[in-house]
């Protein structure tokens, strides 16, 4: 969402909704609470307060955002500043007007703004009466606008200004709304989607409770195969807020013009869905959304059905009732048409009482050839109902002569629903559909297992889940295990060579006399003595940190060892244009960070970019007593561990520059450096061995578990 620093929305009382306190500035900029007061004291261009209330000082949020963008202060992404400020303003409105009424009025105004193509307050007559009258001309039958605007009361005029500002701001940016990449349908549609995307943060609980994760909503849309359907007519019973309709509309692509028929039992949601689709350009006969459980009759009948069955508490969730709902959906299907349904796992995949009516009912979907794929999903698909376990059914009506007596089962109940997983299961269903739902010669599947209907029906009441994983990669698994065995042999030989002839690491340590204790030093002292230089890290926008590029980017994650070096990279061409000030590391530079905790990394190869808050300690080799980077890193780690930040405190006891450590002489420093280097070399080999052993064990266990591997006795 938008940068909103141009806005000046006023509530009915004249109080600005964009004012924020010093504490809220800290949250907006993602800094500690005391930082805005320091900014105000140190920077003469910091915005002046606009109001005081008791002991609190308030500032104009738009001026604060402008100042943060201009100066680069704070840790917030520049795109998030406008979003957070807009959320702050809307949150202020929810304290004055019920959340659903706020949503209805704003979306109705955005819908009118989209239709007129100009700001609501741009004409000669900008009165609220004029706005309502213009809405009446667009919505003569009061299908989605008039009731919302006539019930706005005194809130109408200021909200019309706020709607104009949100739409205008959305015109300046293209952003992901609610996790889905918006297909551009104009700024009003983008502002509309952004508003619904942050519904959970504005208290719109009735619209939030039953929403799916954005990735799963997109996955359902793609599973329907709408992008390959000619003249699609899409049915969506139980549309709720319209998330699935929007995903289907996006999945259809710009070259396909689908028709939508949808329904919901909530009249307010029906009107919201009409507005939501209207701003996306779905008009007239292309959209029919009605109140009720059944979708309106389409002239040609739907050829794509997508539905999320409504959530019910466990005690009210009877499997036979769920299956009856799905049967009613399949009645809409003509030949060669597809339905995708998400519902409770206890009816769709979990075991049922053998030979009970629900068990026989579920097996009927298999025997009549309607059920083509069953996908067990993990918990959390409905984020606000984390204990609700769900599953997906893909159904299609095929001619009798094309029924193959097979079904695809996929068990994702133990997997994270990453983009890769969702793409993999979508591709499995695409191949399954393209192969005629069961023809021979099907390409390898990522997650699915093909099972005969006869086998499933022979086990009354059994779960419809693939308790074994897809076995198409079994051959690759055997080859990978052979590679690991060779790798372990090589590492063993290397470890023997690294250990030297004696095979023993000796530090030659002894007690030091108290009279010869080395003096202590600090980073600040080393800098003053010109033995090291401290170089700052660079602020690199997160969208430029990729997994490919010309140079490694060392963030705190790499410095702390939480991610391998090479995880983040950046392109040289980008550095030459957007980040000309960036300086590369030199071979042997010590990269350190104090946030979120102390970490040190020696960049042996150099030519990396260090990302803030990490910094570079560069040893001056020309100094009379040069510092050894490896020794310095070890001493700093020990000192930082002793003075780490305790629970409840804001800062560590000592800053990085204040940490004391021994300043040993060059002979001892050389000996310690050699010992640490030897330990590091041996540790590297051991870590590689451990990694190879772990992977070999995992592959062997997985192969035995899914029945694709067996182990033989030594030959």
C-alpha positions as CSV (number, residue, x, y, z in Angstrom):
1,X,0.0,0.0,0.0
2,X,0.7,3.4,-0.6
3,X,2.7,6.2,0.6
4,X,0.1,8.4,2.3
5,X,2.1,11.4,3.2
6,X,-0.1,13.7,1.0
7,X,-3.2,13.0,3.1
8,X,-5.1,15.2,5.5
9,X,-8.1,13.2,6.6
10,X,-10.1,14.8,9.4
11,X,-12.6,13.2,11.6
12,X,-16.0,14.7,12.3
13,X,-14.7,16.5,15.3
14,X,-11.8,18.1,13.3
15,X,-9.2,16.0,15.0
16,X,-6.6,14.8,12.6
17,X,-6.3,11.0,12.2
18,X,-2.7,11.2,11.1
19,X,-1.3,12.4,14.4
20,X,1.1,10.1,16.1
21,X,3.0,10.1,19.4
22,X,6.7,9.7,20.0
23,X,6.1,6.1,21.0
24,X,4.2,5.4,17.8
25,X,7.0,7.0,15.8
26,X,9.4,4.5,17.3
27,X,7.1,1.6,16.3
28,X,6.7,3.1,12.8
29,X,10.5,3.5,12.3
30,X,11.2,0.1,14.1
31,X,13.6,1.7,16.6
32,X,13.7,1.8,20.4
33,X,11.3,4.1,22.2
34,X,14.0,6.6,23.2
35,X,15.3,7.1,19.6
36,X,12.7,9.7,18.4
37,X,13.4,12.0,21.3
38,X,17.1,11.8,20.4
39,X,16.3,12.6,16.8
40,X,14.3,15.6,17.8
41,X,17.1,16.8,20.0
42,X,19.9,16.3,17.5
43,X,18.3,17.2,14.2
44,X,17.0,20.7,13.6
45,X,14.9,19.6,10.7
46,X,12.9,17.1,12.7
47,X,9.1,18.0,12.4
48,X,7.6,20.2,15.1
49,X,4.8,18.9,17.3
50,X,1.3,19.7,16.3
51,X,-0.5,19.1,19.6
52,X,0.0,18.2,23.2
53,X,-2.4,16.2,25.4
54,X,-1.4,16.0,29.0
55,X,2.2,14.7,29.1
56,X,2.1,13.4,25.5
57,X,3.4,15.2,22.4
58,X,1.9,14.5,19.0
59,X,3.3,15.0,15.5
60,X,1.9,14.9,12.0
61,X,2.5,11.4,10.8
62,X,2.8,12.5,7.2
63,X,5.6,14.9,8.1
64,X,7.3,12.1,10.1
65,X,7.2,9.7,7.1
66,X,8.6,12.4,4.8
67,X,11.4,13.1,7.2
68,X,12.3,9.4,7.6
69,X,12.3,8.9,3.8
70,X,14.4,12.0,3.3
71,X,17.0,11.3,6.0
72,X,17.0,7.5,5.8
73,X,16.8,7.2,9.6
74,X,15.1,4.2,11.2
75,X,15.0,0.5,10.3
76,X,11.7,0.3,8.4
77,X,11.5,-0.5,4.7
78,X,10.5,2.7,2.9
79,X,7.5,0.9,1.3
80,X,6.2,-0.1,4.8
81,X,6.2,3.5,6.2
82,X,3.2,4.6,4.2
83,X,1.4,1.3,4.9
84,X,1.9,1.6,8.6
85,X,0.8,5.2,8.7
86,X,-2.4,4.3,6.8
87,X,-3.0,1.5,9.2
88,X,-2.6,3.9,12.1
89,X,-5.1,6.3,10.6
90,X,-7.6,3.5,10.0
91,X,-7.2,2.2,13.5
92,X,-8.0,5.7,14.8
93,X,-11.3,5.5,12.8
94,X,-12.2,2.1,14.3
95,X,-12.4,3.8,17.7
96,X,-15.2,6.1,16.3
97,X,-17.2,3.9,13.9
98,X,-17.8,0.1,13.9
99,X,-15.2,-1.7,11.9
100,X,-17.7,-3.3,9.4
101,X,-19.4,0.0,8.8
102,X,-16.0,1.6,8.1
103,X,-15.1,-1.2,5.7
104,X,-18.5,-1.0,3.9
105,X,-18.5,2.8,3.5
106,X,-14.8,2.9,2.4
107,X,-15.2,0.1,-0.2
108,X,-18.4,1.6,-1.5
109,X,-16.7,4.9,-2.0
110,X,-13.7,3.2,-3.7
111,X,-16.1,1.4,-6.0
112,X,-17.8,4.7,-7.0
113,X,-14.3,6.3,-7.4
114,X,-13.3,3.4,-9.7
115,X,-16.5,3.9,-11.8
116,X,-16.1,7.6,-12.2
117,X,-12.4,7.5,-12.8
118,X,-11.8,10.8,-11.0
119,X,-11.5,11.7,-7.3
120,X,-14.8,11.9,-5.4
121,X,-14.1,15.4,-4.3
122,X,-12.8,16.8,-7.6
123,X,-16.0,18.2,-9.2
124,X,-17.8,21.4,-8.7
125,X,-20.3,19.9,-6.2
126,X,-18.3,17.9,-3.6
127,X,-21.1,17.7,-1.1
128,X,-22.0,14.3,0.5
129,X,-25.4,14.6,-1.0
130,X,-23.9,14.8,-4.4
131,X,-21.8,11.7,-3.8
132,X,-24.8,9.7,-2.7
133,X,-26.8,10.9,-5.7
134,X,-24.0,9.8,-8.1
135,X,-23.9,6.4,-6.4
136,X,-27.7,6.1,-6.9
137,X,-27.2,6.6,-10.6
138,X,-24.7,3.8,-10.7
139,X,-26.6,1.4,-8.4
140,X,-30.2,2.1,-9.1
141,X,-31.4,-1.2,-7.6
142,X,-29.2,-0.8,-4.5
143,X,-27.2,-4.0,-5.1
144,X,-23.9,-2.9,-3.5
145,X,-23.6,0.9,-2.8
146,X,-26.7,2.9,-1.8
147,X,-27.4,1.3,1.6
148,X,-23.8,1.6,2.7
149,X,-23.5,5.3,1.8
150,X,-26.9,6.4,3.1
151,X,-26.1,4.7,6.5
152,X,-22.8,6.5,6.7
153,X,-24.3,9.4,8.7
154,X,-21.9,12.2,9.7
155,X,-18.9,10.0,8.9
156,X,-19.6,10.2,5.2
157,X,-17.7,13.5,4.2
158,X,-14.4,12.7,6.0
159,X,-14.5,9.1,4.9
160,X,-14.9,10.3,1.2
161,X,-11.7,12.3,1.6
162,X,-9.9,9.3,3.2
163,X,-11.1,7.0,0.3
164,X,-9.8,9.5,-2.2
165,X,-6.4,9.7,-0.4
166,X,-6.0,5.9,-0.2
167,X,-6.9,5.4,-3.8
168,X,-4.6,8.2,-4.9
169,X,-1.7,6.8,-2.8
170,X,-2.3,3.3,-4.3
171,X,-1.8,4.8,-7.8
172,X,1.9,5.4,-6.9
173,X,2.9,2.0,-6.0
174,X,2.4,-1.7,-7.0
175,X,2.5,-3.9,-3.9
176,X,1.5,-7.4,-2.8
177,X,-1.9,-7.2,-1.1
178,X,-2.6,-9.8,1.5
179,X,0.1,-12.1,0.1
180,X,-1.3,-12.2,-3.4
181,X,0.4,-10.3,-6.2
182,X,-2.4,-8.0,-7.4
183,X,-3.2,-8.0,-11.1
184,X,-3.4,-4.4,-11.9
185,X,-7.0,-3.3,-12.3
186,X,-6.5,0.3,-11.4
187,X,-5.7,2.1,-8.1
188,X,-9.2,1.7,-6.6
189,X,-8.9,-2.1,-7.0
190,X,-5.4,-2.0,-5.4
191,X,-6.6,0.1,-2.5
192,X,-9.6,-2.2,-2.1
193,X,-7.4,-5.3,-2.0
194,X,-4.9,-3.6,0.4
195,X,-7.8,-2.7,2.8
196,X,-9.0,-6.3,2.8
197,X,-5.4,-7.6,3.1
198,X,-5.0,-5.8,6.5
199,X,-8.5,-6.7,7.8
200,X,-7.0,-8.8,10.6
201,X,-5.2,-5.7,11.9
202,X,-8.3,-3.5,11.9
203,X,-10.6,-5.8,13.9
204,X,-12.8,-7.1,11.0
205,X,-13.2,-10.4,12.8
206,X,-16.1,-11.7,10.9
207,X,-14.1,-11.4,7.7
208,X,-10.9,-12.8,9.2
209,X,-11.9,-15.9,11.1
210,X,-12.5,-18.2,8.2
211,X,-9.9,-16.9,5.7
212,X,-7.3,-19.2,4.3
213,X,-3.6,-18.5,3.9
214,X,-3.1,-16.5,0.7
215,X,-0.9,-19.2,-0.8
216,X,-3.6,-21.9,-0.3
217,X,-6.3,-19.6,-1.9
218,X,-4.1,-19.2,-4.9
219,X,-3.4,-23.0,-4.9
220,X,-7.1,-23.8,-5.0
221,X,-7.6,-21.4,-7.9
222,X,-4.8,-23.0,-9.9
223,X,-5.9,-26.6,-9.1
224,X,-9.2,-25.9,-11.0
225,X,-7.2,-25.6,-14.2
226,X,-9.0,-22.4,-15.1
227,X,-6.1,-21.1,-17.1
228,X,-6.7,-23.9,-19.6
229,X,-10.5,-23.7,-19.6
230,X,-12.3,-22.3,-22.7
231,X,-15.0,-19.7,-21.8
232,X,-14.9,-20.5,-18.1
233,X,-18.1,-20.2,-16.1
234,X,-17.0,-20.3,-12.4
235,X,-19.3,-21.2,-9.5
236,X,-18.3,-20.3,-6.0
237,X,-20.8,-21.2,-3.3
238,X,-20.1,-19.8,0.1
239,X,-18.0,-16.9,-1.3
240,X,-17.6,-15.1,2.1
241,X,-15.4,-12.1,1.4
242,X,-14.5,-13.1,-2.1
243,X,-10.9,-14.1,-1.6
244,X,-11.3,-17.2,-3.8
245,X,-13.2,-15.3,-6.5
246,X,-10.3,-12.8,-6.7
247,X,-7.7,-15.6,-6.9
248,X,-9.7,-17.3,-9.7
249,X,-10.0,-14.1,-11.6
250,X,-6.2,-13.6,-11.3
251,X,-5.5,-17.2,-12.2
252,X,-7.6,-16.9,-15.4
253,X,-5.1,-14.5,-16.8
254,X,-5.6,-11.3,-18.9
255,X,-6.6,-13.2,-22.1
256,X,-9.5,-15.1,-20.5
257,X,-12.8,-13.4,-19.6
258,X,-14.6,-15.7,-17.1
259,X,-18.2,-15.5,-15.9
260,X,-18.8,-15.8,-12.2
261,X,-21.8,-17.1,-10.3
262,X,-21.5,-17.1,-6.5
263,X,-23.5,-17.1,-3.3
264,X,-23.3,-16.5,0.4
265,X,-25.8,-16.6,3.2
266,X,-24.6,-13.3,4.6
267,X,-26.3,-10.3,2.8
268,X,-23.5,-7.9,3.8
269,X,-20.8,-10.2,2.4
270,X,-22.8,-10.6,-0.8
271,X,-22.8,-6.9,-1.3
272,X,-19.0,-6.7,-0.4
273,X,-18.2,-9.3,-3.0
274,X,-20.1,-7.4,-5.7
275,X,-18.1,-4.3,-5.0
276,X,-14.9,-6.2,-4.9
277,X,-15.4,-7.7,-8.3
278,X,-16.8,-4.5,-9.7
279,X,-13.5,-2.6,-9.1
280,X,-11.8,-5.5,-10.9
281,X,-13.9,-4.8,-14.0
282,X,-16.2,-7.8,-13.6
283,X,-19.6,-6.2,-14.6
284,X,-23.0,-7.0,-15.9
285,X,-23.7,-10.6,-17.0
286,X,-20.1,-11.6,-16.1
287,X,-21.1,-11.5,-12.4
288,X,-24.1,-12.9,-10.5
289,X,-23.8,-13.1,-6.7
290,X,-26.9,-13.9,-4.7
291,X,-27.9,-14.4,-1.1
292,X,-28.4,-18.0,-0.1
293,X,-26.6,-21.4,-0.1
294,X,-27.0,-22.3,-3.8
295,X,-25.4,-20.4,-6.6
296,X,-27.7,-18.8,-9.3
297,X,-28.4,-20.9,-12.4
298,X,-26.0,-20.1,-15.2
299,X,-27.2,-20.3,-18.8
300,X,-24.6,-22.8,-19.8
301,X,-23.9,-24.2,-16.4
302,X,-20.6,-23.8,-14.6
303,X,-17.6,-25.7,-15.9
304,X,-15.4,-24.8,-12.9
305,X,-16.6,-25.1,-9.3
306,X,-14.5,-24.0,-6.3
307,X,-15.7,-23.9,-2.8
308,X,-14.4,-23.7,0.8
309,X,-17.0,-25.5,3.0
310,X,-18.0,-23.3,6.0
311,X,-16.3,-24.1,9.3
312,X,-18.3,-25.8,12.0
313,X,-17.3,-26.8,15.6
314,X,-16.3,-30.4,15.9
315,X,-19.5,-31.4,17.7
316,X,-21.6,-30.1,14.8
317,X,-19.3,-31.4,12.1
318,X,-21.0,-34.6,10.9
319,X,-19.2,-36.4,8.0
320,X,-22.4,-37.3,6.2
321,X,-23.5,-33.6,6.2
322,X,-20.2,-32.6,4.8
323,X,-20.4,-35.2,2.0
324,X,-24.0,-34.1,1.2
325,X,-22.7,-30.6,0.6
326,X,-20.1,-31.9,-1.7
327,X,-22.6,-34.1,-3.6
328,X,-24.7,-30.9,-4.1
329,X,-21.7,-29.2,-5.6
330,X,-21.0,-32.1,-8.0
331,X,-24.6,-31.8,-9.3
332,X,-23.5,-28.6,-10.9
333,X,-20.8,-30.4,-12.9
334,X,-21.3,-31.2,-16.6
335,X,-19.0,-33.7,-18.4
336,X,-15.3,-32.8,-18.4
337,X,-15.8,-30.1,-15.7
338,X,-13.8,-29.8,-12.5
339,X,-14.6,-29.0,-8.9
340,X,-12.1,-28.3,-6.1
341,X,-13.4,-28.4,-2.6
342,X,-11.7,-27.6,0.7
343,X,-13.4,-29.1,3.8
344,X,-12.8,-30.8,7.1
345,X,-10.3,-33.7,7.1
346,X,-12.5,-35.8,9.4
347,X,-14.9,-36.3,6.6
348,X,-12.6,-36.1,3.6
349,X,-9.5,-38.1,4.6
350,X,-9.7,-39.5,8.1
351,X,-10.9,-43.0,8.9
352,X,-14.7,-43.5,9.2
353,X,-16.7,-46.2,11.0
354,X,-16.5,-49.2,8.6
355,X,-19.7,-49.8,6.6
356,X,-21.4,-46.8,8.3
357,X,-23.5,-44.6,6.0
358,X,-20.8,-41.9,5.9
359,X,-18.2,-44.6,4.9
360,X,-20.4,-45.9,2.1
361,X,-21.2,-42.4,1.0
362,X,-17.6,-41.5,0.7
363,X,-16.7,-44.6,-1.2
364,X,-19.5,-43.8,-3.7
365,X,-17.4,-40.8,-4.9
366,X,-14.6,-43.3,-5.7
367,X,-16.8,-46.0,-7.4
368,X,-18.7,-43.5,-9.6
369,X,-15.4,-42.0,-10.8
370,X,-16.1,-38.5,-9.6
371,X,-13.2,-38.2,-7.1
372,X,-9.9,-37.7,-8.9
373,X,-7.5,-36.5,-6.2
374,X,-7.4,-36.3,-2.4
375,X,-4.9,-34.0,-0.7
376,X,-4.4,-34.0,3.1
377,X,-3.4,-30.6,4.4
378,X,-1.5,-29.6,7.6
379,X,-3.1,-27.5,10.3
380,X,-2.9,-23.7,10.0
381,X,-4.5,-23.5,6.6
382,X,-7.1,-21.3,8.4
383,X,-4.7,-19.2,10.5
384,X,-7.3,-18.1,12.9
385,X,-8.5,-21.7,13.5
386,X,-5.1,-23.5,13.9
387,X,-6.7,-26.7,15.3
388,X,-8.9,-27.2,12.3
389,X,-7.5,-29.9,10.0
390,X,-8.6,-29.7,6.4
391,X,-8.2,-31.5,3.1
392,X,-8.8,-30.9,-0.6
393,X,-10.9,-32.9,-3.0
394,X,-10.5,-32.6,-6.8
395,X,-13.6,-33.9,-8.6
396,X,-14.4,-34.2,-12.3
397,X,-17.2,-35.7,-14.3
398,X,-15.7,-37.9,-17.0
399,X,-17.5,-40.0,-19.6
400,X,-18.0,-43.7,-18.6
401,X,-15.5,-45.0,-21.2
402,X,-12.7,-42.7,-19.9
403,X,-12.9,-43.7,-16.2
404,X,-9.7,-45.5,-15.2
405,X,-10.5,-46.6,-11.7
406,X,-7.5,-44.7,-10.2
407,X,-7.2,-41.8,-7.7
408,X,-4.3,-39.6,-6.8
409,X,-3.5,-39.4,-3.0
410,X,-1.1,-36.8,-1.6
411,X,-0.4,-36.4,2.1
412,X,0.9,-32.9,2.9
413,X,-0.3,-33.0,6.5
414,X,3.3,-33.0,7.8
415,X,4.8,-30.4,5.4
416,X,5.1,-26.7,5.5
417,X,2.9,-25.0,2.9
418,X,5.8,-23.2,1.1
419,X,5.6,-21.8,-2.4
420,X,7.6,-24.8,-3.6
421,X,5.2,-27.3,-2.0
422,X,2.1,-25.6,-3.3
423,X,3.6,-25.3,-6.8
424,X,4.6,-29.0,-6.6
425,X,1.1,-30.3,-5.8
426,X,-0.4,-28.0,-8.4
427,X,1.9,-29.4,-11.0
428,X,1.0,-32.9,-9.9
429,X,-2.7,-32.2,-10.5
430,X,-2.0,-30.6,-13.8
431,X,-0.1,-33.7,-15.0
432,X,-2.9,-35.9,-13.6
433,X,-5.5,-34.0,-15.5
434,X,-3.5,-33.8,-18.7
435,X,-3.0,-37.5,-18.5
436,X,-6.8,-38.1,-18.6
437,X,-7.1,-38.8,-14.8
438,X,-5.3,-42.1,-15.0
439,X,-3.7,-43.0,-18.4
440,X,-0.5,-45.0,-18.4
441,X,2.8,-43.3,-19.0
442,X,2.2,-40.5,-16.5
443,X,5.3,-38.4,-15.7
444,X,6.9,-38.5,-12.3
445,X,4.9,-36.8,-9.5
446,X,6.4,-34.6,-6.8
447,X,3.9,-35.5,-4.0
448,X,1.1,-37.7,-5.3
449,X,0.8,-41.5,-5.3
450,X,-1.6,-43.2,-7.7
451,X,-3.8,-45.8,-6.1
452,X,-6.5,-48.0,-7.6
453,X,-10.0,-47.4,-6.5
454,X,-10.5,-51.1,-6.0
455,X,-7.7,-51.2,-3.5
456,X,-9.2,-48.3,-1.5
457,X,-12.7,-49.7,-1.6
458,X,-11.5,-53.1,-0.3
459,X,-10.6,-51.4,3.1
460,X,-13.9,-50.3,4.6
461,X,-13.6,-47.1,6.7
462,X,-9.9,-46.7,5.9
463,X,-8.3,-43.3,5.6
464,X,-8.0,-41.7,2.2
465,X,-4.4,-40.7,2.7
466,X,-1.1,-41.8,1.2
467,X,0.8,-43.2,4.2
468,X,3.8,-43.6,1.9
469,X,5.5,-40.9,0.0
470,X,5.8,-40.6,-3.8
471,X,8.4,-43.2,-4.9
472,X,9.4,-41.8,-8.3
473,X,12.7,-40.5,-6.9
474,X,13.8,-43.9,-5.4
475,X,16.5,-44.5,-8.1
476,X,17.9,-41.0,-7.5
477,X,18.0,-41.7,-3.8
478,X,20.1,-44.9,-4.3
479,X,22.5,-42.9,-6.5
480,X,22.8,-40.1,-4.0
481,X,23.5,-42.6,-1.2
482,X,26.4,-44.1,-3.3
483,X,27.8,-40.6,-3.8
484,X,27.7,-40.0,-0.1
485,X,29.5,-43.2,0.7
486,X,32.3,-42.1,-1.7
487,X,32.3,-38.6,-0.2
488,X,32.7,-40.0,3.4
489,X,35.6,-42.2,2.2
490,X,37.3,-39.1,0.7
491,X,36.6,-37.0,3.9
492,X,38.1,-39.8,6.1
493,X,41.3,-39.8,4.0
494,X,41.4,-36.0,4.1
495,X,41.0,-36.0,7.9
496,X,43.9,-38.5,8.2
497,X,46.1,-36.2,6.1
498,X,45.0,-33.1,8.0
499,X,45.9,-34.7,11.3
500,X,49.5,-35.1,10.3
501,X,51.8,-38.0,10.7
502,X,51.2,-38.3,14.5
503,X,47.5,-37.9,14.1
504,X,47.4,-35.7,17.3
505,X,46.7,-32.0,17.9
506,X,48.9,-30.5,20.6
507,X,48.5,-27.0,21.9
508,X,51.7,-27.1,24.0
509,X,49.9,-25.2,26.8
510,X,51.3,-24.4,30.3
511,X,50.5,-22.1,33.1
512,X,51.5,-18.4,32.7
513,X,53.3,-16.7,35.6
514,X,51.2,-14.0,37.2
515,X,54.0,-11.5,36.6
516,X,53.8,-11.8,32.8
517,X,50.1,-11.3,32.3
518,X,49.6,-9.5,29.0
519,X,48.0,-6.0,29.1
520,X,44.4,-5.5,28.0
521,X,43.1,-3.5,25.1
522,X,39.9,-2.5,23.4
523,X,38.7,-1.9,19.9
524,X,38.6,1.8,20.6
525,X,42.3,1.7,21.7
526,X,43.3,-0.4,18.7
527,X,41.6,2.2,16.4
528,X,43.3,5.0,18.2
529,X,46.7,3.3,17.8
530,X,45.8,2.9,14.1
531,X,46.1,-0.9,14.3
532,X,42.6,-1.5,13.0
533,X,39.9,0.4,11.0
534,X,36.2,0.2,11.7
535,X,34.1,0.4,8.5
536,X,30.3,0.6,8.6
537,X,27.9,-1.8,6.9
538,X,25.6,-0.7,4.1
539,X,21.9,-0.4,4.1
540,X,20.8,-2.7,1.3
541,X,17.0,-3.0,0.5
542,X,15.8,-6.5,1.1
543,X,14.3,-6.8,-2.3
544,X,17.8,-6.6,-3.8
545,X,19.1,-9.5,-1.7
546,X,18.8,-12.5,-4.1
547,X,20.2,-16.0,-4.2
548,X,22.2,-15.2,-7.3
549,X,24.5,-12.3,-8.3
550,X,28.1,-11.3,-8.6
551,X,28.9,-10.6,-4.9
552,X,28.1,-12.2,-1.6
553,X,26.2,-10.0,0.9
554,X,27.2,-10.6,4.5
555,X,24.2,-9.9,6.7
556,X,24.1,-10.7,10.5
557,X,22.6,-14.1,9.6
558,X,25.8,-15.1,7.7
559,X,28.1,-13.5,10.3
560,X,26.3,-15.5,13.1
561,X,26.4,-18.7,11.1
562,X,22.6,-19.0,10.9
563,X,22.8,-19.0,7.1
564,X,25.6,-20.1,4.9
565,X,27.7,-17.5,3.1
566,X,26.2,-17.2,-0.4
567,X,22.6,-17.2,0.7
568,X,22.4,-13.5,-0.1
569,X,24.0,-12.1,-3.2
570,X,23.7,-8.9,-5.2
571,X,24.3,-8.0,-8.8
572,X,27.3,-5.8,-9.8
573,X,25.3,-3.7,-12.2
574,X,22.9,-2.8,-9.4
575,X,25.8,-1.8,-7.2
576,X,27.1,0.5,-9.9
577,X,23.7,2.3,-10.2
578,X,21.8,2.2,-7.0
579,X,24.7,1.7,-4.5
580,X,27.7,3.5,-5.9
581,X,29.0,4.3,-2.4
582,X,29.3,0.6,-1.5
583,X,32.9,-0.6,-0.7
584,X,33.8,-4.3,-0.9
585,X,35.6,-6.2,1.8
586,X,39.3,-7.1,1.4
587,X,40.6,-10.7,1.9
588,X,41.1,-11.3,5.6
589,X,38.6,-8.7,6.8
590,X,36.9,-9.4,10.1
591,X,33.1,-8.9,9.8
592,X,31.3,-8.4,13.1
593,X,27.8,-7.7,14.3
594,X,26.4,-6.9,17.7
595,X,22.7,-7.4,16.7
596,X,20.8,-9.5,17.6
597,X,23.9,-10.9,19.3
598,X,27.7,-10.8,18.9
599,X,29.1,-12.7,15.9
600,X,32.3,-12.6,13.9
601,X,33.3,-14.0,10.5
602,X,36.6,-13.8,8.6
603,X,36.0,-13.1,4.9
604,X,39.0,-14.9,3.5
605,X,38.1,-14.2,-0.2
606,X,37.0,-10.6,0.1
607,X,35.0,-8.7,-2.5
608,X,31.8,-9.1,-0.4
609,X,29.3,-6.4,0.6
610,X,28.6,-6.1,4.3
611,X,25.0,-5.3,5.2
612,X,24.1,-3.1,8.2
613,X,24.1,-3.6,11.2
614,X,27.2,-5.8,10.5
615,X,30.5,-3.9,10.3
616,X,34.0,-4.5,9.1
617,X,37.2,-4.5,11.3
618,X,40.1,-4.2,8.9
619,X,43.5,-5.0,10.3
620,X,46.3,-2.5,9.3
621,X,49.1,-4.7,8.1
622,X,51.5,-1.8,8.1
623,X,51.1,-1.3,11.8
624,X,54.2,-1.9,14.1
625,X,52.2,-4.6,15.9
626,X,49.6,-5.9,13.5
627,X,46.6,-7.7,14.8
628,X,45.7,-11.3,13.7
629,X,42.1,-11.3,12.5
630,X,41.5,-14.9,13.8
631,X,42.9,-14.1,17.2
632,X,40.9,-10.8,17.4
633,X,37.7,-12.6,16.5
634,X,38.3,-15.3,19.2
635,X,39.1,-12.7,21.9
636,X,36.0,-10.6,21.0
637,X,33.7,-13.6,21.1
638,X,34.9,-14.5,24.6
639,X,34.6,-10.9,25.9
640,X,31.1,-10.4,24.3
641,X,29.9,-13.7,25.9
642,X,30.9,-12.4,29.3
643,X,29.1,-9.1,28.9
644,X,26.1,-10.1,26.9
645,X,22.7,-8.4,27.3
646,X,20.8,-9.8,30.2
647,X,17.0,-10.4,30.2
648,X,15.0,-7.2,30.6
649,X,17.9,-4.9,29.7
650,X,18.0,-2.7,26.6
651,X,21.8,-2.8,26.0
652,X,24.7,-5.0,26.8
653,X,26.8,-4.0,29.8
654,X,29.6,-2.8,27.5
655,X,29.5,-1.6,23.9
656,X,31.6,-3.5,21.3
657,X,34.2,-0.8,21.4
658,X,34.5,-1.1,25.2
659,X,35.0,-4.8,25.4
660,X,38.4,-5.6,27.0
661,X,40.6,-8.5,25.8
662,X,44.3,-9.3,26.1
663,X,46.8,-7.7,23.8
664,X,49.3,-10.6,23.5
665,X,52.7,-10.2,21.9
666,X,53.4,-11.1,18.3
667,X,55.0,-14.5,19.1
668,X,52.1,-15.7,21.2
669,X,49.6,-14.3,18.7
670,X,51.2,-16.3,16.0
671,X,51.1,-19.5,18.0
672,X,47.4,-19.0,18.9
673,X,46.6,-18.1,15.3
674,X,48.2,-21.3,14.1
675,X,46.4,-23.4,16.7
676,X,43.0,-21.8,15.8
677,X,43.7,-22.3,12.1
678,X,44.5,-25.9,12.6
679,X,41.4,-26.4,14.8
680,X,39.2,-24.7,12.2
681,X,40.6,-26.9,9.4
682,X,40.0,-30.1,11.3
683,X,36.5,-28.9,12.4
684,X,35.6,-28.1,8.8
685,X,36.3,-31.7,7.8
686,X,34.4,-33.1,10.8
687,X,31.3,-30.8,10.0
688,X,31.3,-32.1,6.4
689,X,31.5,-35.7,7.7
690,X,28.6,-35.1,10.1
691,X,26.5,-33.5,7.4
692,X,27.2,-36.4,5.0
693,X,26.4,-39.0,7.7
694,X,23.1,-37.3,8.6
695,X,22.0,-37.2,5.0
696,X,23.0,-40.8,4.4
697,X,21.0,-41.9,7.5
698,X,18.0,-39.8,6.5
699,X,18.0,-41.3,2.9
700,X,18.3,-44.9,4.2
701,X,15.5,-44.4,6.7
702,X,13.2,-42.7,4.2
703,X,13.7,-45.4,1.6
704,X,13.0,-48.2,4.1
705,X,9.9,-46.3,5.4
706,X,8.3,-45.9,2.0
707,X,9.2,-49.4,0.9
708,X,11.5,-48.4,-2.0
709,X,14.8,-49.5,-0.5
710,X,16.3,-52.6,1.0
711,X,19.7,-53.1,2.7
712,X,21.9,-56.1,1.9
713,X,24.6,-57.8,4.0
714,X,28.2,-56.9,3.3
715,X,29.6,-58.6,0.2
